[in-house]
Amino acid sequence: NAIGIVTAGGERIRVDVAGNVGIGTVSPVSKLNVVVPDNGAVSIRTLSGAAGGVSNLEFRLSDVVGNDLGNVVRLQALTQSGGGGDLLLQTAPSGAGAYVSRMVITQGGNVGIGTAVPAVKLHVNGNLRVGSGALEDLSIQLDDNNTGFYSPAANAIGMVAGGGERIRVDVAGNVG
């Protein structure tokens, strides 16, 4: 039989016969199923005596009997003093390894990949691959859809403006 917790005449929490827990639903479909009304919210709060704080949502791995096998992925919210904060996506190189920040979204809207302090809207520290590199497909396309850079041939780079190639630099450094 299921167990329900009722307040103000309505069931608020249910544990069904499969051990699924439902909050806001009488029919939980997973181990934890939270249902909120449209435009509702689910909050994760961390109490902190400091001006800033840290909240974590971790995805961990366990074996079939419930033994913790270690770290996998974590979302970390860093609250800044005065309000606002940054969101970090972290992964672990192994179950026993410490989390490593892979991406950050700052309170100012900058996104960093491979850097904890992005200086511009998209700051990538490391190699970046964009597009397929085909002649008709700009690999780095600018706002007007007719301007950008691409790889027209092996070991060459081309610049397109107004929909046509304007400059090509080949492997020998020749510009044409």
C-alpha positions in Angstrom: 0.0 0.0 0.0 1.0 3.6 -0.6 1.6 6.1 2.1 0.4 9.7 1.7 0.9 12.9 3.7 -2.1 15.2 3.6 -2.3 18.9 4.6 -5.2 21.3 4.2 -7.4 18.5 2.7 -5.0 17.6 -0.1 -2.3 14.9 -0.5 1.1 16.6 -0.8 3.6 13.7 -0.6 3.2 10.0 -1.6 5.4 7.0 -1.3 4.1 4.3 -3.6 4.5 0.5 -3.3 7.6 0.6 -5.6 9.3 3.1 -3.2 8.8 6.0 -5.6 8.3 9.4 -3.8 6.0 11.9 -5.3 5.7 15.5 -4.2 2.8 17.3 -5.8 1.7 14.1 -7.5 -0.2 10.9 -6.4 1.4 8.9 -9.2 5.2 9.2 -9.0 7.0 7.7 -12.0 10.5 7.7 -10.7 12.4 7.5 -7.4 11.8 11.2 -6.9 9.0 12.9 -8.9 8.3 16.5 -8.2 5.4 18.2 -9.9 4.8 22.0 -9.6 2.1 24.1 -11.2 2.9 26.1 -14.4 5.4 28.8 -13.7 6.2 27.1 -10.4 9.7 26.4 -9.0 11.7 23.7 -7.2 14.3 25.2 -4.9 17.6 23.9 -3.6 18.8 26.0 -0.8 22.0 25.9 1.2 22.2 27.8 4.5 25.3 29.9 4.7 26.5 32.4 7.3 28.8 34.0 4.7 27.9 36.8 2.3 28.2 34.3 -0.5 27.4 30.6 -0.5 27.6 27.4 -2.6 24.7 25.1 -3.5 25.3 21.8 -5.3 23.2 19.4 -7.3 25.2 16.2 -7.7 24.7 13.2 -10.0 26.5 10.2 -8.5 26.8 6.5 -9.4 25.8 3.7 -7.1 25.9 -0.1 -7.5 22.7 -2.3 -7.4 22.8 -2.5 -3.6 23.2 1.2 -3.1 26.9 1.5 -2.4 28.2 4.9 -3.6 30.6 4.5 -6.5 31.6 8.1 -6.7 31.4 11.4 -8.5 30.0 11.9 -12.0 28.6 15.4 -12.6 27.7 18.4 -10.5 25.9 21.7 -11.0 27.3 24.2 -8.6 25.7 27.6 -7.9 28.1 30.2 -6.4 26.2 33.0 -4.7 28.0 36.3 -4.8 27.8 38.8 -1.9 25.0 41.2 -2.7 23.0 38.7 -4.6 23.3 37.0 -8.0 25.7 34.3 -8.8 27.5 32.0 -11.2 26.6 28.5 -12.4 29.3 25.9 -12.9 29.1 22.6 -14.7 31.6 20.2 -13.3 32.6 16.6 -14.1 34.8 14.1 -12.4 37.6 12.3 -14.3 36.9 9.2 -12.3 34.5 8.1 -9.5 37.2 8.9 -6.9 38.4 12.0 -8.6 37.6 15.5 -7.5 35.1 17.6 -9.5 36.7 19.8 -12.2 34.8 22.9 -13.6 34.3 22.5 -17.3 31.9 25.4 -18.0 30.7 28.5 -16.1 27.9 31.0 -16.7 28.6 34.2 -14.8 26.0 36.4 -13.2 26.9 38.9 -16.0 25.9 36.5 -18.7 29.4 35.5 -19.9 30.0 31.8 -20.7 33.4 30.2 -20.1 34.6 26.8 -21.4 37.9 25.8 -20.0 38.2 29.1 -18.0 36.7 30.1 -14.7 36.7 33.8 -15.5 35.2 34.4 -19.0 36.1 37.9 -20.2 33.5 38.1 -23.0 30.1 36.6 -23.9 31.7 33.3 -25.1 35.3 32.6 -23.9 36.8 29.3 -24.9 40.2 28.3 -23.5 41.4 25.5 -25.8 40.6 24.3 -29.3 37.3 25.1 -30.9 35.6 23.4 -33.8 32.7 25.1 -35.5 30.8 23.9 -38.6 31.7 21.3 -41.2 34.3 23.3 -43.1 32.6 22.6 -46.5 33.0 25.4 -49.1 29.3 26.1 -49.1 29.0 25.9 -45.2 30.8 28.7 -43.3 32.6 27.3 -40.4 32.5 30.5 -38.4 29.6 32.5 -39.5 28.9 36.1 -38.5 25.6 37.8 -37.9 24.6 38.5 -41.5 24.9 34.9 -42.7 27.1 35.9 -45.6 30.4 36.7 -43.7 32.8 34.4 -42.0 35.7 32.0 -42.2 35.9 28.5 -43.5 38.4 25.8 -44.7 38.1 25.7 -48.5 40.9 23.1 -48.8 43.3 21.1 -46.7 45.6 23.4 -44.8 43.9 26.6 -46.0 41.6 29.2 -44.6 39.2 31.4 -46.5 37.3 34.5 -45.6 33.9 35.2 -47.1 32.2 38.6 -47.3 28.9 39.3 -49.1 28.5 35.6 -49.8 31.7 35.1 -51.8 35.2 34.2 -51.0 37.4 37.3 -50.7 40.6 36.0 -49.3 42.3 32.6 -49.1 45.6 31.8 -47.3 47.2 28.5 -48.3 49.7 26.3 -46.5 52.6 28.1 -48.1 51.3 31.4 -46.7 50.2 32.6 -50.1 47.3 35.1 -50.0 44.8 35.1 -52.9 
